[in-house]
């Protein structure tokens, strides 16, 4: 066991509290990297295919002093890729987002 390192099975219920309490997340895929960054948790992305790879550190040596990147343009870019024009025309984004407003 590593000191000061914990692992847990992620669920929809523990995702946000876990990210809010974490010093850093280490990810392989885009999904967790996106959740982590949106919730303000510094992230290390280990796979070049991750949508967060260019924004964050890719080196484990930075785990003690993780970076807090400016996420504004990155979030804009992410949102531009989220919906296809046919989905937008059909109203899917509004139906998805309306309950959160």
N, C-alpha and C positions, 0 to 999 in steps of 0.2 A: 504494500500500500504506500502511496506517495503522501507525504505530509502536506496538509493544506490544499489537497486536491480531492474533489468529490465527483462522483458520477451518479447519474440518476436516469431512470426511464422517463423520457419526456411524454407528457400528455397535454391535451388542450387546457386542462385546469392548472397545471404547474408551469407552463411555458413563460408567461409574463412575469410572475413573481420570481422565478428562477433567473431570468435575464436581468431583472432589476437588481437582484442581489449579487450577481456575478461580477467578478473583477474583469473577466475577459471570457469570450467564447472562442473555441477553436472549431472551425467548420470545414467540411469537405464540399458539401453541396450548397447551392444558392439559397434554398429554402430557409434553413436555419440562419444563414448569414444575413439574409434580408430581415428576418424577424429580430435578430440580435441588434442590428444597426438601427432599425426603426425604433426600438425600445431603449436606445442609448447605451447599449453594452458594447464596449470595444471588442473587435473581432479580428481573428487571424484566419484568413482563408487559405487553405492548403492546396486547392485545385484550381488550375488556370481557367477551367470552365465555369467557375463560380461567377455570378453576376457582380459579386463584391470584390473580386480578386484585384482589380486595378485600383480600388479605393483604399484598401486596408493592407496591413502588413501580411506578408506571407512567410514570415520567419519566426520560429518558436523562440528565438533569442529575445524577442520583444515582449514576451508574456509578462514579465515583471513590470514593464513600463509601456503598456499598450497605448497606441495612438487614438485620438478622438478626431476622426476626419470631419471635414465640412461635408455634410451629406445633402445639402440643398439640391445641387445640380444632379447628383446621383438619383435622388428620389424623383426628380422631374423625368430623368431618363427612364427610370423604372416604370413610372406611370405611362409614359408614351408607348411602352411595349406591352402593357397589360391587356388592352382590348383591341380586337380586330374591328375594322370599320363596319363590317356587317353586324357585329355585336352591338356596336354603338348605335347604329341605325335602328336596331330592334329594341333598344332601351335597356339592355342588360346591365350596363354600369349603374344606371339610376336605380334599378330594382335591387341591385346588390348593395349600393351605398346608402340608399334612403333610410334604412333602419338605424343607421349610425349617426344620423344628423339630428 
